[in-house]
């Protein structure tokens, strides 16, 4: 493509429009989270905050719940007046009394819960999909292609249609309201695409490398860890990105399969805090600030692995 040619202009114009469409919702969420109430709730919205404030972030990060319900510094207050001081006194009182319920059910605990579930999902997904993809690539298994097709077919089944049987199964196993239950659910959901990508990643690696390692007396497990996995890093990290995205952004499973406030995931906690205990009032400042908090880990994770993610996606479509 020649520089400044017609195709060049069309290429950059279309991509620029796509970038704006993708980034604008994130930008709008961010500026809404740093606006003061009189700028946030208005009939004439602005595209930038005239007065910046980080109060929403402080409010939602310190929000919690006691036995009487959610405690969170009021968003609709006139900032800096006595009502704000009273709200802070209420929160500080609960903290100073050593209210265990407040500490355990805060947004910080929900963030910690989501980190545990996401990390567990990533680790378990890597182990299962790597072994399955390697076995389906290397070993001579009867009806191997049929098994592979059966493994990836569930990707066509909407997860929401399995809610009732999954709930009954987890209930009988005693895994509701637990980290392990959510980790197993997310890992199972990742199996089709994970096995598909890892199988293609291993297929692109020359088989002669494994044969040489076997002739030297290397065990199969060591071959996987020292020979095959380093060459399949793009596919492996791509699976990690998908696993992180699915587990971190999950709301339905986290809402349905956790019962106690101590086990609530971040998205569930943010939804409840944003509603402020009322179904008729949405706390937009808290909602946008909480959304930005939930964006940060996934954006950092993807940014660090972006190069490998693109290579893994393109590499999974190519067979040598």
LINLIN-V945044 format. One record per residue. N is the residue number from 0. SS is DSSP state (H for helix, E for strand, L for the rest). PHI is phi as a letter, one per 20 degrees, with the letter a starting at -180 (999 if undefined). NEAR is the number of other ideal C-beta (glycine too) atoms within 12 Angstrom. Layout:
n->(N;N)
ss->(SS;SS)
phi->(PHI;PHI)
near->(NEAR;NEAR)
//
This chain:
n->(0;1;2;3;4;5;6;7;8;9;10;11;12;13;14;15;16;17;18;19;20;21;22;23;24;25;26;27;28;29;30;31;32;33;34;35;36;37;38;39;40;41;42;43;44;45;46;47;48;49;50;51;52;53;54;55;56;57;58;59;60;61;62;63;64;65;66;67;68;69;70;71;72;73;74;75;76;77;78;79;80;81;82;83;84;85;86;87;88;89;90;91;92;93;94;95;96;97;98;99;100;101;102;103;104;105;106;107;108;109;110;111;112;113;114;115;116;117;118;119;120;121;122;123;124;125;126;127;128;129;130;131;132;133;134;135;136;137;138;139;140;141;142;143;144;145;146;147;148;149;150;151;152;153;154;155;156;157;158;159;160;161;162;163;164;165;166;167;168;169;170;171;172;173;174;175;176;177;178;179;180;181;182;183;184;185;186;187;188;189;190;191;192;193;194;195;196;197;198;199;200;201;202;203;204;205;206;207;208;209;210;211;212;213;214;215;216;217;218;219;220;221;222;223;224;225;226;227;228;229;230;231;232;233;234;235;236;237;238;239;240;241;242;243;244;245;246;247;248;249;250;251;252;253;254;255;256;257;258;259;260;261;262;263;264;265;266;267;268;269;270;271;272;273;274;275;276;277;278;279;280;281;282;283;284;285;286;287;288;289;290;291;292;293;294;295;296;297;298;299;300;301;302;303;304;305;306;307;308;309;310;311;312;313;314;315;316;317;318;319)
ss->(L;L;L;L;L;H;H;H;H;H;H;H;H;H;H;H;H;H;H;H;H;H;H;H;H;H;H;H;H;H;H;H;H;L;L;L;H;H;H;H;L;L;L;L;L;L;L;L;L;L;L;L;L;L;H;H;H;H;H;H;H;L;L;E;E;E;L;L;E;E;E;L;L;L;L;L;L;L;L;L;L;H;H;H;H;H;H;H;H;H;H;H;H;H;H;H;L;L;L;H;H;H;H;H;L;L;H;H;H;H;H;H;H;H;H;H;H;H;H;H;H;H;H;H;H;H;H;H;H;H;H;H;H;H;H;H;H;H;L;L;L;L;L;H;H;H;H;H;H;H;H;H;H;H;H;H;L;L;H;H;H;H;H;H;H;H;H;H;H;H;H;H;H;L;L;L;L;L;H;H;H;H;H;H;H;H;H;H;H;H;H;H;H;H;H;H;H;H;H;H;H;H;H;L;L;L;H;H;H;H;H;H;H;H;H;L;L;L;L;H;H;H;H;H;H;H;H;H;H;H;H;L;H;H;H;H;H;H;H;H;H;H;H;H;H;H;H;H;L;L;L;H;H;H;H;H;H;L;L;L;H;H;H;L;L;H;H;H;H;H;H;H;H;H;H;L;L;L;L;L;L;L;L;H;H;H;H;H;H;H;H;H;H;H;H;H;H;H;H;H;H;H;H;H;H;H;H;H;H;H;H;H;H;H;H;L;L;L;L;L)
phi->(999;f;f;m;e;f;f;f;f;f;g;f;f;f;f;f;f;f;f;f;f;f;e;f;g;f;f;f;f;f;f;f;f;d;e;f;g;f;e;f;d;b;e;c;f;d;e;b;f;f;c;e;b;d;f;f;f;f;f;f;f;e;f;b;b;d;f;e;p;f;d;b;f;f;e;e;e;f;f;n;e;f;f;f;f;f;f;f;f;f;f;f;f;f;f;f;f;m;f;f;f;f;f;f;d;f;f;f;f;f;f;f;f;f;f;f;f;f;f;f;f;f;f;f;f;f;f;f;f;f;f;f;f;f;f;f;e;e;e;e;d;g;l;f;f;f;f;f;f;f;f;e;f;g;f;e;e;f;f;f;f;d;g;f;f;f;f;f;f;f;f;f;e;m;d;f;l;b;f;f;g;f;f;f;f;f;f;f;f;e;g;g;f;f;f;g;f;f;f;f;f;f;f;f;e;g;f;f;f;f;f;f;f;f;f;e;n;f;f;f;f;f;f;f;f;d;d;f;f;g;e;d;g;g;f;f;f;f;f;f;f;f;f;f;f;f;f;f;e;f;c;f;f;f;f;e;d;c;d;e;g;f;d;f;e;g;f;f;f;f;f;f;f;f;f;m;n;c;e;d;c;d;e;f;f;f;f;f;f;f;f;f;f;f;f;g;f;f;f;f;f;f;f;f;d;g;f;f;f;f;f;f;f;f;f;f;e;d;d;e)
near->(11;9;10;11;11;12;13;14;15;14;17;17;14;14;14;14;14;13;14;15;14;12;16;15;16;22;21;24;26;27;29;33;38;28;32;27;28;20;25;34;19;15;8;10;17;18;14;15;26;17;18;16;25;21;30;42;26;25;39;42;28;28;46;37;32;26;16;14;21;35;36;43;35;32;40;26;24;16;28;15;14;13;17;22;17;16;29;26;16;27;31;18;16;30;21;13;16;12;22;18;23;32;24;24;34;35;41;22;29;37;28;24;36;40;25;25;42;39;26;29;44;35;23;31;43;36;27;29;43;35;27;34;41;35;24;32;34;28;19;10;16;8;12;19;15;13;18;24;18;18;29;27;16;21;21;12;17;11;24;17;12;20;19;14;15;28;24;14;19;28;18;12;17;11;23;26;26;25;29;22;32;41;36;28;39;41;35;32;33;43;38;31;33;44;39;33;44;49;39;34;40;40;27;28;32;16;20;12;24;26;15;14;24;17;11;14;10;19;14;19;15;16;27;32;20;17;28;35;29;17;26;35;26;32;45;38;35;39;46;38;40;41;41;35;28;34;42;39;30;34;26;26;37;39;24;26;36;34;18;19;31;25;30;37;44;41;34;36;41;38;29;36;44;34;24;32;23;17;10;8;17;23;36;29;43;41;32;35;39;39;32;30;36;37;28;24;25;31;23;15;27;24;15;16;29;18;17;26;28;18;25;32;25;18;29;30;17;15;13;13)
//
